[in-house]
Structure formats: structure tokens, C-alpha cells
């Protein structure tokens, strides 16, 4: 298992554009310098009134598939 951390700060207005079908995944650069594409639906439970904000940790298996996504702060 591989764990990577990254920060997101996406406003509510920006998220609405994503959810209107213009984007299916978010591209993030982790604190370790790795670029990942993560399907937007994985973040739904973390969206608040102000958008999607915080520091996240993603856990990937040996095939680089998402196993877990948590908000740290």
C-alpha cells in the first residue's frame, strides 16, 4: 500500500462546473511530487457549503487503485 497526501481548495462555484459534467476527475500533485487523477465522485462526502477544502490522504494498492481517501484537516 502506498499513502500520499495533498491539499485541495476548490470553491463551490468551481465544483458546480465539475459536477455539470465538464470534468470527471481532479488532477492533484501530492506533497511527494506525484501527479494523480482521482475521480470526482470519491470527494462527494467531503464537499461542504464553501466547496472542497482540506488536506487529504489517499491510499493506493499495488495496482495504483484507490483503496481509501481521508480528509486529514
PQR file of N, CA, C, O and H, with PARSE charges and radii, in Angstrom:
ATOM      1  N   UNK A   1       0.837  -1.184   0.000 -0.4000 1.5000
ATOM      2  CA  UNK A   1       0.000   0.000   0.000 -0.0000 2.0000
ATOM      3  C   UNK A   1       0.884   1.251   0.000  0.5500 1.7000
ATOM      4  O   UNK A   1       1.935   1.302   0.639 -0.5500 1.4000
ATOM      5  N   UNK A   2       0.425   2.228  -0.724 -0.4000 1.5000
ATOM      6  CA  UNK A   2       1.145   3.496  -0.829 -0.0000 2.0000
ATOM      7  C   UNK A   2       0.216   4.609  -0.367  0.5500 1.7000
ATOM      8  O   UNK A   2      -0.936   4.682  -0.794 -0.5500 1.4000
ATOM      9  H   UNK A   2      -0.429   2.186  -1.244  0.4000 1.0000
ATOM     10  N   UNK A   3       0.724   5.481   0.516 -0.4000 1.5000
ATOM     11  CA  UNK A   3      -0.068   6.607   1.019 -0.0000 2.0000
ATOM     12  C   UNK A   3       0.555   7.915   0.549  0.5500 1.7000
ATOM     13  O   UNK A   3       1.761   8.129   0.671 -0.5500 1.4000
ATOM     14  H   UNK A   3       1.659   5.421   0.863  0.4000 1.0000
ATOM     15  N   UNK A   4      -0.290   8.779   0.012 -0.4000 1.5000
ATOM     16  CA  UNK A   4       0.145  10.077  -0.494 -0.0000 2.0000
ATOM     17  C   UNK A   4      -0.782  11.153   0.062  0.5500 1.7000
ATOM     18  O   UNK A   4      -1.971  10.915   0.277 -0.5500 1.4000
ATOM     19  H   UNK A   4      -1.269   8.605  -0.088  0.4000 1.0000
ATOM     20  N   UNK A   5      -0.224  12.339   0.290 -0.4000 1.5000
ATOM     21  CA  UNK A   5      -1.021  13.447   0.853 -0.0000 2.0000
ATOM     22  C   UNK A   5      -1.014  14.632  -0.098  0.5500 1.7000
ATOM     23  O   UNK A   5      -0.043  14.878  -0.813 -0.5500 1.4000
ATOM     24  H   UNK A   5       0.742  12.533   0.115  0.4000 1.0000
ATOM     25  N   UNK A   6      -2.145  15.371  -0.084 -0.4000 1.5000
ATOM     26  CA  UNK A   6      -2.279  16.554  -0.933 -0.0000 2.0000
ATOM     27  C   UNK A   6      -3.316  17.494  -0.338  0.5500 1.7000
ATOM     28  O   UNK A   6      -4.125  17.097   0.500 -0.5500 1.4000
ATOM     29  H   UNK A   6      -2.934  15.171   0.497  0.4000 1.0000
ATOM     30  N   UNK A   7      -3.280  18.734  -0.777 -0.4000 1.5000
ATOM     31  CA  UNK A   7      -4.238  19.752  -0.331 -0.0000 2.0000
ATOM     32  C   UNK A   7      -5.138  20.147  -1.497  0.5500 1.7000
ATOM     33  O   UNK A   7      -4.724  20.157  -2.656 -0.5500 1.4000
ATOM     34  H   UNK A   7      -2.623  19.057  -1.458  0.4000 1.0000
ATOM     35  N   UNK A   8      -6.388  20.471  -1.151 -0.4000 1.5000
ATOM     36  CA  UNK A   8      -7.338  20.970  -2.142 -0.0000 2.0000
ATOM     37  C   UNK A   8      -8.022  22.213  -1.597  0.5500 1.7000
ATOM     38  O   UNK A   8      -8.319  22.300  -0.406 -0.5500 1.4000
ATOM     39  H   UNK A   8      -6.725  20.463  -0.210  0.4000 1.0000
ATOM     40  N   UNK A   9      -8.264  23.161  -2.467 -0.4000 1.5000
ATOM     41  CA  UNK A   9      -9.040  24.359  -2.149 -0.0000 2.0000
ATOM     42  C   UNK A   9      -9.830  24.704  -3.406  0.5500 1.7000
ATOM     43  O   UNK A   9      -9.353  25.436  -4.272 -0.5500 1.4000
ATOM     44  H   UNK A   9      -8.023  23.091  -3.435  0.4000 1.0000
ATOM     45  N   UNK A  10     -11.035  24.169  -3.491 -0.4000 1.5000
ATOM     46  CA  UNK A  10     -11.882  24.351  -4.672 -0.0000 2.0000
ATOM     47  C   UNK A  10     -13.180  25.001  -4.212  0.5500 1.7000
ATOM     48  O   UNK A  10     -13.871  24.466  -3.344 -0.5500 1.4000
ATOM     49  H   UNK A  10     -11.423  23.573  -2.786  0.4000 1.0000
ATOM     50  N   UNK A  11     -13.508  26.134  -4.781 -0.4000 1.5000
ATOM     51  CA  UNK A  11     -14.715  26.864  -4.383 -0.0000 2.0000
ATOM     52  C   UNK A  11     -15.977  26.117  -4.813  0.5500 1.7000
ATOM     53  O   UNK A  11     -15.940  25.224  -5.660 -0.5500 1.4000
ATOM     54  H   UNK A  11     -12.947  26.568  -5.486  0.4000 1.0000
ATOM     55  N   UNK A  12     -17.075  26.504  -4.211 -0.4000 1.5000
ATOM     56  CA  UNK A  12     -18.367  25.911  -4.553 -0.0000 2.0000
ATOM     57  C   UNK A  12     -18.700  26.142  -6.037  0.5500 1.7000
ATOM     58  O   UNK A  12     -19.214  25.246  -6.706 -0.5500 1.4000
ATOM     59  H   UNK A  12     -17.106  27.229  -3.523  0.4000 1.0000
ATOM     60  N   UNK A  13     -18.404  27.339  -6.542 -0.4000 1.5000
ATOM     61  CA  UNK A  13     -18.679  27.661  -7.945 -0.0000 2.0000
ATOM     62  C   UNK A  13     -17.860  26.773  -8.884  0.5500 1.7000
ATOM     63  O   UNK A  13     -18.372  26.300  -9.899 -0.5500 1.4000
ATOM     64  H   UNK A  13     -17.985  28.067  -5.998  0.4000 1.0000
ATOM     65  N   UNK A  14     -16.604  26.551  -8.547 -0.4000 1.5000
ATOM     66  CA  UNK A  14     -15.771  25.674  -9.372 -0.0000 2.0000
ATOM     67  C   UNK A  14     -16.301  24.245  -9.351  0.5500 1.7000
ATOM     68  O   UNK A  14     -16.324  23.572 -10.381 -0.5500 1.4000
ATOM     69  H   UNK A  14     -16.188  26.935  -7.723  0.4000 1.0000
ATOM     70  N   UNK A  15     -16.727  23.785  -8.180 -0.4000 1.5000
ATOM     71  CA  UNK A  15     -17.256  22.425  -8.077 -0.0000 2.0000
ATOM     72  C   UNK A  15     -18.523  22.246  -8.906  0.5500 1.7000
ATOM     73  O   UNK A  15     -18.737  21.188  -9.498 -0.5500 1.4000
ATOM     74  H   UNK A  15     -16.709  24.332  -7.343  0.4000 1.0000
ATOM     75  N   UNK A  16     -19.351  23.265  -8.949 -0.4000 1.5000
ATOM     76  CA  UNK A  16     -20.577  23.170  -9.755 -0.0000 2.0000
ATOM     77  C   UNK A  16     -20.236  22.925 -11.218  0.5500 1.7000
ATOM     78  O   UNK A  16     -20.931  22.169 -11.896 -0.5500 1.4000
ATOM     79  H   UNK A  16     -19.178  24.124  -8.468  0.4000 1.0000
ATOM     80  N   UNK A  17     -19.179  23.553 -11.710 -0.4000 1.5000
ATOM     81  CA  UNK A  17     -18.752  23.315 -13.092 -0.0000 2.0000
ATOM     82  C   UNK A  17     -18.310  21.867 -13.277  0.5500 1.7000
ATOM     83  O   UNK A  17     -18.617  21.245 -14.293 -0.5500 1.4000
ATOM     84  H   UNK A  17     -18.614  24.167 -11.160  0.4000 1.0000
ATOM     85  N   UNK A  18     -17.593  21.336 -12.297 -0.4000 1.5000
ATOM     86  CA  UNK A  18     -17.160  19.939 -12.374 -0.0000 2.0000
ATOM     87  C   UNK A  18     -18.369  19.007 -12.405  0.5500 1.7000
ATOM     88  O   UNK A  18     -18.430  18.083 -13.216 -0.5500 1.4000
ATOM     89  H   UNK A  18     -17.344  21.842 -11.471  0.4000 1.0000
ATOM     90  N   UNK A  19     -19.327  19.258 -11.515 -0.4000 1.5000
ATOM     91  CA  UNK A  19     -20.479  18.368 -11.417 -0.0000 2.0000
ATOM     92  C   UNK A  19     -21.439  18.501 -12.592  0.5500 1.7000
ATOM     93  O   UNK A  19     -22.291  17.636 -12.794 -0.5500 1.4000
ATOM     94  H   UNK A  19     -19.277  20.009 -10.857  0.4000 1.0000
ATOM     95  N   UNK A  20     -21.315  19.562 -13.361 -0.4000 1.5000
ATOM     96  CA  UNK A  20     -22.154  19.718 -14.548 -0.0000 2.0000
ATOM     97  C   UNK A  20     -21.623  18.897 -15.716  0.5500 1.7000
ATOM     98  O   UNK A  20     -22.097  19.027 -16.844 -0.5500 1.4000
ATOM     99  H   UNK A  20     -20.624  20.265 -13.197  0.4000 1.0000
ATOM    100  N   UNK A  21     -20.640  18.057 -15.438 -0.4000 1.5000
ATOM    101  CA  UNK A  21     -20.171  17.128 -16.453 -0.0000 2.0000
ATOM    102  C   UNK A  21     -18.968  17.565 -17.242  0.5500 1.7000
ATOM    103  O   UNK A  21     -18.549  16.869 -18.167 -0.5500 1.4000
ATOM    104  H   UNK A  21     -20.255  17.951 -14.522  0.4000 1.0000
ATOM    105  N   UNK A  22     -18.406  18.695 -16.902 -0.4000 1.5000
ATOM    106  CA  UNK A  22     -17.248  19.175 -17.657 -0.0000 2.0000
ATOM    107  C   UNK A  22     -15.971  18.438 -17.272  0.5500 1.7000
ATOM    108  O   UNK A  22     -15.029  18.374 -18.061 -0.5500 1.4000
ATOM    109  H   UNK A  22     -18.747  19.260 -16.151  0.4000 1.0000
ATOM    110  N   UNK A  23     -15.936  17.891 -16.079 -0.4000 1.5000
ATOM    111  CA  UNK A  23     -14.743  17.195 -15.599 -0.0000 2.0000
ATOM    112  C   UNK A  23     -15.153  15.966 -14.815  0.5500 1.7000
ATOM    113  O   UNK A  23     -16.038  16.051 -13.963 -0.5500 1.4000
ATOM    114  H   UNK A  23     -16.701  17.943 -15.438  0.4000 1.0000
ATOM    115  N   UNK A  24     -14.541  14.839 -15.075 -0.4000 1.5000
ATOM    116  CA  UNK A  24     -14.856  13.600 -14.365 -0.0000 2.0000
ATOM    117  C   UNK A  24     -13.841  13.292 -13.274  0.5500 1.7000
ATOM    118  O   UNK A  24     -14.102  12.478 -12.389 -0.5500 1.4000
ATOM    119  H   UNK A  24     -13.823  14.770 -15.767  0.4000 1.0000
ATOM    120  N   UNK A  25     -12.662  13.954 -13.339 -0.4000 1.5000
ATOM    121  CA  UNK A  25     -11.610  13.661 -12.362 -0.0000 2.0000
ATOM    122  C   UNK A  25     -10.852  14.935 -12.015  0.5500 1.7000
ATOM    123  O   UNK A  25     -10.792  15.882 -12.799 -0.5500 1.4000
ATOM    124  H   UNK A  25     -12.450  14.616 -14.058  0.4000 1.0000
ATOM    125  N   UNK A  26     -10.281  14.928 -10.827 -0.4000 1.5000
ATOM    126  CA  UNK A  26      -9.413  16.009 -10.400 -0.0000 2.0000
ATOM    127  C   UNK A  26      -7.971  15.564 -10.570  0.5500 1.7000
ATOM    128  O   UNK A  26      -7.627  14.418 -10.282 -0.5500 1.4000
ATOM    129  H   UNK A  26     -10.330  14.159 -10.190  0.4000 1.0000
ATOM    130  N   UNK A  27      -7.144  16.462 -11.033 -0.4000 1.5000
ATOM    131  CA  UNK A  27      -5.712  16.198 -11.137 -0.0000 2.0000
ATOM    132  C   UNK A  27      -5.054  16.910  -9.967  0.5500 1.7000
ATOM    133  O   UNK A  27      -5.199  18.122  -9.807 -0.5500 1.4000
ATOM    134  H   UNK A  27      -7.423  17.393 -11.267  0.4000 1.0000
ATOM    135  N   UNK A  28      -4.331  16.154  -9.149 -0.4000 1.5000
ATOM    136  CA  UNK A  28      -3.671  16.735  -7.978 -0.0000 2.0000
ATOM    137  C   UNK A  28      -2.195  16.372  -8.009  0.5500 1.7000
ATOM    138  O   UNK A  28      -1.801  15.346  -8.565 -0.5500 1.4000
ATOM    139  H   UNK A  28      -4.214  15.170  -9.279  0.4000 1.0000
ATOM    140  N   UNK A  29      -1.389  17.231  -7.403 -0.4000 1.5000
ATOM    141  CA  UNK A  29       0.025  16.936  -7.205 -0.0000 2.0000
ATOM    142  C   UNK A  29       0.204  16.747  -5.706  0.5500 1.7000
ATOM    143  O   UNK A  29      -0.096  17.643  -4.916 -0.5500 1.4000
ATOM    144  H   UNK A  29      -1.709  18.065  -6.952  0.4000 1.0000
ATOM    145  N   UNK A  30       0.688  15.590  -5.328 -0.4000 1.5000
ATOM    146  CA  UNK A  30       0.834  15.261  -3.912 -0.0000 2.0000
ATOM    147  C   UNK A  30       2.042  15.985  -3.318  0.5500 1.7000
ATOM    148  O   UNK A  30       2.878  16.533  -4.038 -0.5500 1.4000
ATOM    149  H   UNK A  30       0.931  14.863  -5.969  0.4000 1.0000
ATOM    150  N   UNK A  31       2.109  15.973  -1.994 -0.4000 1.5000
ATOM    151  CA  UNK A  31       3.253  16.552  -1.295 -0.0000 2.0000
ATOM    152  C   UNK A  31       4.546  15.830  -1.652  0.5500 1.7000
ATOM    153  O   UNK A  31       5.634  16.379  -1.479 -0.5500 1.4000
ATOM    154  H   UNK A  31       1.431  15.528  -1.409  0.4000 1.0000
ATOM    155  N   UNK A  32       4.432  14.614  -2.145 -0.4000 1.5000
ATOM    156  CA  UNK A  32       5.584  13.821  -2.547 -0.0000 2.0000
ATOM    157  C   UNK A  32       5.983  14.093  -4.004  0.5500 1.7000
ATOM    158  O   UNK A  32       6.951  13.515  -4.497 -0.5500 1.4000
ATOM    159  H   UNK A  32       3.548  14.168  -2.286  0.4000 1.0000
ATOM    160  N   UNK A  33       5.244  14.967  -4.690 -0.4000 1.5000
ATOM    161  CA  UNK A  33       5.558  15.327  -6.068 -0.0000 2.0000
ATOM    162  C   UNK A  33       4.961  14.414  -7.119  0.5500 1.7000
ATOM    163  O   UNK A  33       5.352  14.481  -8.284 -0.5500 1.4000
ATOM    164  H   UNK A  33       4.457  15.437  -4.289  0.4000 1.0000
ATOM    165  N   UNK A  34       4.030  13.569  -6.738 -0.4000 1.5000
ATOM    166  CA  UNK A  34       3.385  12.638  -7.666 -0.0000 2.0000
ATOM    167  C   UNK A  34       2.087  13.259  -8.182  0.5500 1.7000
ATOM    168  O   UNK A  34       1.290  13.769  -7.394 -0.5500 1.4000
ATOM    169  H   UNK A  34       3.712  13.514  -5.791  0.4000 1.0000
ATOM    170  N   UNK A  35       1.869  13.219  -9.492 -0.4000 1.5000
ATOM    171  CA  UNK A  35       0.613  13.707 -10.073 -0.0000 2.0000
ATOM    172  C   UNK A  35      -0.368  12.545 -10.168  0.5500 1.7000
ATOM    173  O   UNK A  35      -0.049  11.481 -10.698 -0.5500 1.4000
ATOM    174  H   UNK A  35       2.516  12.805 -10.132  0.4000 1.0000
ATOM    175  N   UNK A  36      -1.578  12.775  -9.638 -0.4000 1.5000
ATOM    176  CA  UNK A  36      -2.634  11.760  -9.650 -0.0000 2.0000
ATOM    177  C   UNK A  36      -3.892  12.322 -10.278  0.5500 1.7000
ATOM    178  O   UNK A  36      -4.152  13.523 -10.202 -0.5500 1.4000
ATOM    179  H   UNK A  36      -1.837  13.639  -9.207  0.4000 1.0000
ATOM    180  N   UNK A  37      -4.663  11.460 -10.892 -0.4000 1.5000
ATOM    181  CA  UNK A  37      -6.013  11.808 -11.312 -0.0000 2.0000
ATOM    182  C   UNK A  37      -6.957  10.978 -10.466  0.5500 1.7000
ATOM    183  O   UNK A  37      -6.879   9.750 -10.442 -0.5500 1.4000
ATOM    184  H   UNK A  37      -4.451  10.485 -10.954  0.4000 1.0000
ATOM    185  N   UNK A  38      -7.853  11.668  -9.770 -0.4000 1.5000
ATOM    186  CA  UNK A  38      -8.781  10.991  -8.869 -0.0000 2.0000
ATOM    187  C   UNK A  38     -10.203  11.326  -9.317  0.5500 1.7000
ATOM    188  O   UNK A  38     -10.555  12.495  -9.474 -0.5500 1.4000
ATOM    189  H   UNK A  38      -7.917  12.665  -9.790  0.4000 1.0000
ATOM    190  N   UNK A  39     -11.007  10.298  -9.518 -0.4000 1.5000
ATOM    191  CA  UNK A  39     -12.394  10.503  -9.951 -0.0000 2.0000
ATOM    192  C   UNK A  39     -13.122  11.409  -8.964  0.5500 1.7000
ATOM    193  O   UNK A  39     -13.025  11.228  -7.750 -0.5500 1.4000
ATOM    194  H   UNK A  39     -10.720   9.348  -9.390  0.4000 1.0000
ATOM    195  N   UNK A  40     -13.832  12.360  -9.487 -0.4000 1.5000
ATOM    196  CA  UNK A  40     -14.505  13.371  -8.677 -0.0000 2.0000
ATOM    197  C   UNK A  40     -15.497  12.772  -7.691  0.5500 1.7000
ATOM    198  O   UNK A  40     -15.677  13.324  -6.605 -0.5500 1.4000
ATOM    199  H   UNK A  40     -13.910  12.507 -10.473  0.4000 1.0000
ATOM    200  N   UNK A  41     -16.137  11.674  -8.024 -0.4000 1.5000
ATOM    201  CA  UNK A  41     -17.155  11.114  -7.133 -0.0000 2.0000
ATOM    202  C   UNK A  41     -16.570  10.652  -5.797  0.5500 1.7000
ATOM    203  O   UNK A  41     -17.313  10.519  -4.826 -0.5500 1.4000
ATOM    204  H   UNK A  41     -15.990  11.225  -8.906  0.4000 1.0000
ATOM    205  N   UNK A  42     -15.261  10.404  -5.721 -0.4000 1.5000
ATOM    206  CA  UNK A  42     -14.644   9.998  -4.462 -0.0000 2.0000
ATOM    207  C   UNK A  42     -14.658  11.124  -3.420  0.5500 1.7000
ATOM    208  O   UNK A  42     -14.528  10.861  -2.225 -0.5500 1.4000
ATOM    209  H   UNK A  42     -14.657  10.511  -6.511  0.4000 1.0000
ATOM    210  N   UNK A  43     -14.814  12.367  -3.866 -0.4000 1.5000
ATOM    211  CA  UNK A  43     -14.760  13.520  -2.968 -0.0000 2.0000
ATOM    212  C   UNK A  43     -16.137  13.990  -2.490  0.5500 1.7000
ATOM    213  O   UNK A  43     -16.206  14.908  -1.672 -0.5500 1.4000
ATOM    214  H   UNK A  43     -14.920  12.581  -4.837  0.4000 1.0000
ATOM    215  N   UNK A  44     -17.204  13.411  -2.957 -0.4000 1.5000
ATOM    216  CA  UNK A  44     -18.557  13.908  -2.644 -0.0000 2.0000
ATOM    217  C   UNK A  44     -18.825  14.048  -1.149  0.5500 1.7000
ATOM    218  O   UNK A  44     -19.445  15.024  -0.727 -0.5500 1.4000
ATOM    219  H   UNK A  44     -17.148  12.666  -3.621  0.4000 1.0000
ATOM    220  N   UNK A  45     -18.378  13.110  -0.357 -0.4000 1.5000
ATOM    221  CA  UNK A  45     -18.664  13.170   1.080 -0.0000 2.0000
ATOM    222  C   UNK A  45     -17.873  14.267   1.793  0.5500 1.7000
ATOM    223  O   UNK A  45     -18.141  14.556   2.959 -0.5500 1.4000
ATOM    224  H   UNK A  45     -17.874  12.317  -0.700  0.4000 1.0000
ATOM    225  N   UNK A  46     -16.912  14.876   1.121 -0.4000 1.5000
ATOM    226  CA  UNK A  46     -16.086  15.928   1.728 -0.0000 2.0000
ATOM    227  C   UNK A  46     -16.503  17.334   1.308  0.5500 1.7000
ATOM    228  O   UNK A  46     -15.928  18.311   1.786 -0.5500 1.4000
ATOM    229  H   UNK A  46     -16.694  14.642   0.174  0.4000 1.0000
ATOM    230  N   UNK A  47     -17.485  17.453   0.430 -0.4000 1.5000
ATOM    231  CA  UNK A  47     -17.913  18.756  -0.078 -0.0000 2.0000
ATOM    232  C   UNK A  47     -18.791  19.437   0.968  0.5500 1.7000
ATOM    233  O   UNK A  47     -19.738  18.849   1.490 -0.5500 1.4000
ATOM    234  H   UNK A  47     -17.952  16.659   0.041  0.4000 1.0000
ATOM    235  N   UNK A  48     -18.447  20.705   1.260 -0.4000 1.5000
ATOM    236  CA  UNK A  48     -19.240  21.497   2.201 -0.0000 2.0000
ATOM    237  C   UNK A  48     -19.856  22.688   1.494  0.5500 1.7000
ATOM    238  O   UNK A  48     -19.777  22.804   0.271 -0.5500 1.4000
ATOM    239  H   UNK A  48     -17.678  21.182   0.836  0.4000 1.0000
ATOM    240  N   UNK A  49     -20.470  23.572   2.268 -0.4000 1.5000
ATOM    241  CA  UNK A  49     -21.116  24.756   1.689 -0.0000 2.0000
ATOM    242  C   UNK A  49     -20.121  25.674   0.996  0.5500 1.7000
ATOM    243  O   UNK A  49     -20.481  26.382   0.056 -0.5500 1.4000
ATOM    244  H   UNK A  49     -20.534  23.477   3.261  0.4000 1.0000
ATOM    245  N   UNK A  50     -18.872  25.669   1.453 -0.4000 1.5000
ATOM    246  CA  UNK A  50     -17.856  26.532   0.856 -0.0000 2.0000
ATOM    247  C   UNK A  50     -17.042  25.834  -0.230  0.5500 1.7000
ATOM    248  O   UNK A  50     -16.122  26.435  -0.785 -0.5500 1.4000
ATOM    249  H   UNK A  50     -18.580  25.094   2.217  0.4000 1.0000
ATOM    250  N   UNK A  51     -17.355  24.606  -0.538 -0.4000 1.5000
ATOM    251  CA  UNK A  51     -16.645  23.873  -1.585 -0.0000 2.0000
ATOM    252  C   UNK A  51     -15.918  22.663  -1.037  0.5500 1.7000
ATOM    253  O   UNK A  51     -16.408  21.982  -0.137 -0.5500 1.4000
ATOM    254  H   UNK A  51     -18.102  24.118  -0.087  0.4000 1.0000
ATOM    255  N   UNK A  52     -14.767  22.409  -1.579 -0.4000 1.5000
ATOM    256  CA  UNK A  52     -13.956  21.247  -1.208 -0.0000 2.0000
ATOM    257  C   UNK A  52     -12.588  21.750  -0.750  0.5500 1.7000
ATOM    258  O   UNK A  52     -11.776  22.201  -1.557 -0.5500 1.4000
ATOM    259  H   UNK A  52     -14.369  22.962  -2.310  0.4000 1.0000
ATOM    260  N   UNK A  53     -12.352  21.666   0.539 -0.4000 1.5000
ATOM    261  CA  UNK A  53     -11.133  22.216   1.116 -0.0000 2.0000
ATOM    262  C   UNK A  53     -10.545  21.248   2.120  0.5500 1.7000
ATOM    263  O   UNK A  53     -11.269  20.517   2.796 -0.5500 1.4000
ATOM    264  H   UNK A  53     -13.012  21.299   1.195  0.4000 1.0000
ATOM    265  N   UNK A  54      -9.215  21.251   2.212 -0.4000 1.5000
ATOM    266  CA  UNK A  54      -8.558  20.470   3.242 -0.0000 2.0000
ATOM    267  C   UNK A  54      -7.332  19.739   2.739  0.5500 1.7000
ATOM    268  O   UNK A  54      -6.944  19.825   1.574 -0.5500 1.4000
ATOM    269  H   UNK A  54      -8.627  21.844   1.663  0.4000 1.0000
ATOM    270  N   UNK A  55      -6.751  19.027   3.661 -0.4000 1.5000
ATOM    271  CA  UNK A  55      -5.594  18.179   3.378 -0.0000 2.0000
ATOM    272  C   UNK A  55      -6.092  16.742   3.388  0.5500 1.7000
ATOM    273  O   UNK A  55      -6.813  16.332   4.298 -0.5500 1.4000
ATOM    274  H   UNK A  55      -7.066  18.957   4.607  0.4000 1.0000
ATOM    275  N   UNK A  56      -5.707  15.986   2.380 -0.4000 1.5000
ATOM    276  CA  UNK A  56      -6.225  14.639   2.190 -0.0000 2.0000
ATOM    277  C   UNK A  56      -5.088  13.625   2.120  0.5500 1.7000
ATOM    278  O   UNK A  56      -3.954  13.945   1.764 -0.5500 1.4000
ATOM    279  H   UNK A  56      -5.122  16.319   1.641  0.4000 1.0000
ATOM    280  N   UNK A  57      -5.438  12.392   2.473 -0.4000 1.5000
ATOM    281  CA  UNK A  57      -4.508  11.271   2.313 -0.0000 2.0000
ATOM    282  C   UNK A  57      -5.214  10.211   1.487  0.5500 1.7000
ATOM    283  O   UNK A  57      -6.348   9.828   1.772 -0.5500 1.4000
ATOM    284  H   UNK A  57      -6.359  12.132   2.762  0.4000 1.0000
ATOM    285  N   UNK A  58      -4.519   9.745   0.456 -0.4000 1.5000
ATOM    286  CA  UNK A  58      -5.061   8.701  -0.405 -0.0000 2.0000
ATOM    287  C   UNK A  58      -4.187   7.462  -0.246  0.5500 1.7000
ATOM    288  O   UNK A  58      -2.961   7.553  -0.178 -0.5500 1.4000
ATOM    289  H   UNK A  58      -3.597  10.057   0.225  0.4000 1.0000
ATOM    290  N   UNK A  59      -4.828   6.327  -0.189 -0.4000 1.5000
ATOM    291  CA  UNK A  59      -4.097   5.063  -0.103 -0.0000 2.0000
ATOM    292  C   UNK A  59      -4.349   4.290  -1.383  0.5500 1.7000
ATOM    293  O   UNK A  59      -5.495   4.070  -1.775 -0.5500 1.4000
ATOM    294  H   UNK A  59      -5.824   6.254  -0.244  0.4000 1.0000
ATOM    295  N   UNK A  60      -3.259   3.874  -2.036 -0.4000 1.5000
ATOM    296  CA  UNK A  60      -3.331   3.131  -3.290 -0.0000 2.0000
ATOM    297  C   UNK A  60      -2.804   1.723  -3.083  0.5500 1.7000
ATOM    298  O   UNK A  60      -1.878   1.505  -2.302 -0.5500 1.4000
ATOM    299  H   UNK A  60      -2.328   4.052  -1.717  0.4000 1.0000
ATOM    300  N   UNK A  61      -3.398   0.771  -3.786 -0.4000 1.5000
ATOM    301  CA  UNK A  61      -2.888  -0.601  -3.711 -0.0000 2.0000
ATOM    302  C   UNK A  61      -1.746  -0.784  -4.710  0.5500 1.7000
ATOM    303  O   UNK A  61      -1.313   0.179  -5.341 -0.5500 1.4000
ATOM    304  H   UNK A  61      -4.151   0.948  -4.421  0.4000 1.0000
ATOM    305  N   UNK A  62      -1.267  -1.995  -4.851 -0.4000 1.5000
ATOM    306  CA  UNK A  62      -0.149  -2.296  -5.747 -0.0000 2.0000
ATOM    307  C   UNK A  62      -0.422  -2.001  -7.204  0.5500 1.7000
ATOM    308  O   UNK A  62       0.515  -1.786  -7.974 -0.5500 1.4000
ATOM    309  H   UNK A  62      -1.619  -2.778  -4.338  0.4000 1.0000
ATOM    310  N   UNK A  63      -1.691  -1.985  -7.605 -0.4000 1.5000
ATOM    311  CA  UNK A  63      -2.071  -1.667  -8.984 -0.0000 2.0000
ATOM    312  C   UNK A  63      -2.400  -0.190  -9.153  0.5500 1.7000
ATOM    313  O   UNK A  63      -2.952   0.217 -10.176 -0.5500 1.4000
ATOM    314  H   UNK A  63      -2.451  -2.159  -6.979  0.4000 1.0000
ATOM    315  N   UNK A  64      -2.056   0.621  -8.135 -0.4000 1.5000
ATOM    316  CA  UNK A  64      -2.302   2.070  -8.131 -0.0000 2.0000
ATOM    317  C   UNK A  64      -3.794   2.418  -8.135  0.5500 1.7000
ATOM    318  O   UNK A  64      -4.184   3.475  -8.632 -0.5500 1.4000
ATOM    319  H   UNK A  64      -1.608   0.291  -7.305  0.4000 1.0000
ATOM    320  N   UNK A  65      -4.622   1.535  -7.586 -0.4000 1.5000
ATOM    321  CA  UNK A  65      -6.056   1.798  -7.473 -0.0000 2.0000
ATOM    322  C   UNK A  65      -6.370   2.332  -6.085  0.5500 1.7000
ATOM    323  O   UNK A  65      -5.774   1.906  -5.096 -0.5500 1.4000
ATOM    324  H   UNK A  65      -4.306   0.676  -7.183  0.4000 1.0000
ATOM    325  N   UNK A  66      -7.297   3.256  -6.020 -0.4000 1.5000
ATOM    326  CA  UNK A  66      -7.671   3.868  -4.755 -0.0000 2.0000
ATOM    327  C   UNK A  66      -8.268   2.842  -3.802  0.5500 1.7000
ATOM    328  O   UNK A  66      -9.188   2.106  -4.159 -0.5500 1.4000
ATOM    329  H   UNK A  66      -7.781   3.602  -6.824  0.4000 1.0000
ATOM    330  N   UNK A  67      -7.741   2.805  -2.606 -0.4000 1.5000
ATOM    331  CA  UNK A  67      -8.266   1.923  -1.559 -0.0000 2.0000
ATOM    332  C   UNK A  67      -8.986   2.725  -0.481  0.5500 1.7000
ATOM    333  O   UNK A  67      -9.973   2.269   0.095 -0.5500 1.4000
ATOM    334  H   UNK A  67      -6.994   3.403  -2.316  0.4000 1.0000
ATOM    335  N   UNK A  68      -8.468   3.940  -0.217 -0.4000 1.5000
ATOM    336  CA  UNK A  68      -9.045   4.760   0.840 -0.0000 2.0000
ATOM    337  C   UNK A  68      -8.713   6.225   0.576  0.5500 1.7000
ATOM    338  O   UNK A  68      -7.647   6.547   0.052 -0.5500 1.4000
ATOM    339  H   UNK A  68      -7.666   4.310  -0.685  0.4000 1.0000
ATOM    340  N   UNK A  69      -9.633   7.101   0.944 -0.4000 1.5000
ATOM    341  CA  UNK A  69      -9.426   8.542   0.844 -0.0000 2.0000
ATOM    342  C   UNK A  69      -9.952   9.163   2.126  0.5500 1.7000
ATOM    343  O   UNK A  69     -11.120   8.980   2.471 -0.5500 1.4000
ATOM    344  H   UNK A  69     -10.499   6.839   1.370  0.4000 1.0000
ATOM    345  N   UNK A  70      -9.100   9.898   2.836 -0.4000 1.5000
ATOM    346  CA  UNK A  70      -9.485  10.528   4.100 -0.0000 2.0000
ATOM    347  C   UNK A  70      -9.102  12.000   4.083  0.5500 1.7000
ATOM    348  O   UNK A  70      -8.093  12.385   3.493 -0.5500 1.4000
ATOM    349  H   UNK A  70      -8.152  10.047   2.556  0.4000 1.0000
ATOM    350  N   UNK A  71      -9.933  12.828   4.745 -0.4000 1.5000
ATOM    351  CA  UNK A  71      -9.548  14.209   4.959 -0.0000 2.0000
ATOM    352  C   UNK A  71      -8.808  14.281   6.280  0.5500 1.7000
ATOM    353  O   UNK A  71      -9.308  13.794   7.294 -0.5500 1.4000
ATOM    354  H   UNK A  71     -10.754  12.515   5.224  0.4000 1.0000
ATOM    355  N   UNK A  72      -7.632  14.879   6.288 -0.4000 1.5000
ATOM    356  CA  UNK A  72      -6.822  14.986   7.485 -0.0000 2.0000
ATOM    357  C   UNK A  72      -7.094  16.291   8.234  0.5500 1.7000
ATOM    358  O   UNK A  72      -7.111  16.303   9.465 -0.5500 1.4000
ATOM    359  H   UNK A  72      -7.226  15.275   5.464  0.4000 1.0000
ATOM    360  N   UNK A  73      -7.301  17.368   7.520 -0.4000 1.5000
ATOM    361  CA  UNK A  73      -7.541  18.671   8.165 -0.0000 2.0000
ATOM    362  C   UNK A  73      -8.328  19.568   7.237  0.5500 1.7000
ATOM    363  O   UNK A  73      -8.634  20.707   7.591 -0.5500 1.4000
ATOM    364  H   UNK A  73      -7.286  17.359   6.520  0.4000 1.0000
TER
END
